[in-house]
Amino acid sequence: MSENVGQLSTKHLLGIKDLLVEDLELIFSTARNFKEVINRPVKKVPSLRDVTVANLFFENSTRTRMSFELAEKRLSADVINFSASSSSVSKGETLLDTVNNILSMKVDMIVMRHPAPGACVYLSKKINASILNAGDGAHEHPTQALLDAFSIKEQVGDIKGSRIAIIGDIIHSRVALSNIFCLKKLGAHVRVCGPPTLIPRYIHELGVEVSYDLEDTLRWCDVANVLRIQLERQKIKYFPSIREYSRYYGINRQILEKVGKNIVIMHPGPINRGVELTSDVADGPASIILQQVENGVAIRMAAMFLLATRV
Ligand code: CP
């Protein structure tokens, strides 16, 4: 992999909002190279040899955590992992003290998931190491949006002009916000769809259409990115029951057959099977859910490589 691949405009990956279109395209082209690398028999490159990365997860994760760790190992970085539940955070240590102690062990880069929106932005003002946001509350999840856009590009070619629906629990979703920023920058038409209680009132100000009608939205879109109902973030009841939600907003084979067109089905995971998607749709021919996960490793390799080699 050539070291002369261009530069990101930023030292951190805190969110999509502040990235330039050139940054997005640079990450995608670098990820395409890394995707080729990780499909070789020898999947490892020395690009981040002598770089030490700490993965700090203050919230649960399967995909993002393993994907970052695998990306770091494929790049030959040294990796340390931290879980809030088994750390001294439970003894009252602050976030900044925790991170400064980890950095004093000569760590170069921080990957962090945290339940507080803005936690990565806060840290970026206090420390020198590069930070990659692995999801901060209901704020942003930039690498998810990048891997989603990369996966959409593989399906539709140019994202510009394509119609992409984001369906479900928009109000609690960092994936929705990062996807909206990313897809709008790339020139897509974006629509959000879900029950009125799960759609932020002023979301149209981000340049997206709003619909409460799933069938109409499926007729409109080329790609449906279906989000998980985040019951763990819902302090009040936003809809009467899971059964009613899935009746009006769950995607099943019957509604896709009624709409009668090819729609790419995406989901960031974890899926509530039978709620947002039935299994025949999640595992069906239109689903690219596992391709999204595969692409996540290449996207995270690209983001870390570009941040680490930035001068
Ligand atoms: N998509 C996603 O962020 O999944 P995890 O919560 O398992 O990391």
Residues whose N, C-alpha, C, O or C-beta is under 5 A from the ligand:
A	BS01	CP	N60 S61 T62 R63 T64 R65 P268 G269 P270
